[in-house]
Amino acid sequence: MPTEHRPSIQELTWKQVRQEFAQVNPELAAIIDELDPSSEYTLFRAKYPYGSEILQRSYLYIPDNRGGLVSLKSSQVPNSVKEKLSYNIFSNPVSLILKNTAELFIVLESNTIPLYGLIPPGKLFGTWRILNPTGNQNPIFIWDMTAGARSIFLLPKISETSGYNKLRKTFQLQADKPKNLLDHWKIFREIANHNSFDEHWETDILFFSKKWFDVMNDKKWKDFKIYLFEKSWQSSEYFRNQFMWDLAFSLIQRQRNFKPNPYISDTVKHLLAIGSGALPGFSAARDNVGGPVKNLQKVFVEVYKLTEYAPIIMQPHFFSLNEDRPVYYSLQYPTTLVFSPQSRENSTKIFNLYELKSLLNKYLSEVYSNNLNVSGTLTYSSKNEVRYDFFHTDVENHSGIRLSSEIAGEDVNFNKTFYGENQSFPSNSSFLRGCIKISKKNKVAAS
């Protein structure tokens, strides 16, 4: 049935939200139960429809009383609310997802950089600044955050004019026909929030008010404070040690006496970070936690008439040795955290792919030799567990580069996203034209 897609917000006490909180984070709920906070310790529960821009250039936007969003800095926001929520320099307060996901990212001209993947239910975030308020080096920066995935797109092309005109007519789309993968989200958002869309998808998020952190130095609040520090320490593991790996790779270059293309070198470092589970790659969406995926697939099959290729939707996902689910990185959708220029302006994707494979093997050879004493790290321990495969739609004569059409036969996760029947794997997708698969060694993806 058609539904209205409106954001909402309400201020609640711990007792009012405790049951749902405990379902997604029982450990922290037990700590708070012991504190038995009074009604002064409020939390703001905000619900954002799919694609809502929760942070814009790092500043928080909250639901207003007219069904829209307004900046926390706005004069429309009551001073009492500002005082309770602006303690992180008007960026997001300490937050916890109750339902579905949010994504923190930086948007560029043709791609996004998904910084922390999809933030799942029960995950606490936004703690770094409040844990070190006087000596903090953590800027609010220029990132954005959306309800659900922002780094999301269909593998097959959706720019065919007649099909897109059918979408435009059915859902009164304002977005232009997509020029690249980045544009897919704009269309998804409009469709998902149209009154005739079959599903009302929203992110349910809690914002802790300032009162919770004014008393953290009280001995009674010790366990609460320790919990925040432990989770922040765990989440910063990669970034705290990144400088050591940068130094290690510089030493490898010096000892081996080679000067790689900075673009290739930075991409290899990023691939290793994905392989260690520190940064997200992309995987086929298998459920609706990142957005109303299944109903979006239905729309593109039944309205757009995407009947030749399977409507596979890709979204951020962290690689883990605990599941048989490969992730992918594409030269067509770069997500590195640095932007070194290519030393060869006219180099092709297949040439870059070959250079990546060669340099990755050199780096791994040195890392696995343990000449730099890096045993005990995830990157070193991945020697017998993590595999990197390189794919292109036209392998030419480049040894070790495989055809993109082989991917579907090795990763059954793509089959879990198919809507309809007799649809082909879109092996000619631009995303797959120069991509790297990170997977468990000697494993075929399984359910």
Secondary structure by P-SEA (a helix, b strand, c coil): cccccccbbbbbcccccaaaaaaccaaaaaaaaaacccccbbbbbbbbccccccccccbbbbbcccccccccccccccaaaaaacccccccccbbbbccccccccccccccccccccccccccccccccccccccccccccbbbbcccccccccccccccaaaaaaaaaaccccccccccccaaaaaaaaaaaccccccbbbbbbbbbccccccccccccaaaaaaaaaaaaaaaaccccaaaaaaaaaaaaaaaacccccaaaaaaaaaaaaaaaccbbbbcccccccccccaaaaaaaacccccccccbbbbbbbbbbccccccccccccccccccccccccccccaaaaaaaaaaaaaaaaaaaaaccccccccccccccccbbbbbbcccccccccccccccccccccccccccccccccccccccccccbbbbbcccccccc
